[in-house]
Amino acid sequence: MKIRNLLEQKGSEVVTVPPYFPLQDALKLLVEHNIGSVVVSEDRVVQGILTERDVLRLAAQDPARMPTLKAEEVMTRDVIVGVPDDSLEYVMEIMTRNRIRHLPIVDDGWMAGILSIGDVVNALRTKTEAENRHMRDYIQGKVY
């Protein structure tokens, strides 16, 4: 399965904020939408990603600065992205190897969606269950 197919099922909605967005307001969006990251972008072009982990690091190092910071001051700038033609297995490997839980999907320079590690695991689980069922049916001689 390609990421394109998963995004068609999941949808392409991404919670984004501009770089100058107040950090405190970005945190409210995380809570409001029950998500672990927001993509920092301008005109659908990814500039960074602000994750729970980024905020946790800041809170541990210098919590007094949190009310005065903007998203761009805390975000991860070197964003790893996927493309719609990537396979689920490839994306799983990239996310696991880089220890990331959120992967923006970019198509021709524009943001096309975002996947969480949960989205990828669930899609792979569903795919594996379907393959297993087909194999059991084949072995049992069931023909459809």
Buried (B, 14 or more C-beta within 10 A) or exposed (E): EBBBEBBEEBEEEBBBBEBEBBBEEBBEBBEEEEBBBBBBBEEEEBBBBBBBBBBEEBEEEEEEEBEEBBBBEBBBEEBBBBBBEBEBEBBBEBBEEEEBBBBBBBBEEEBBBBBBBEBBEEBBEEEEEEEEEEEEEEEEEEEE
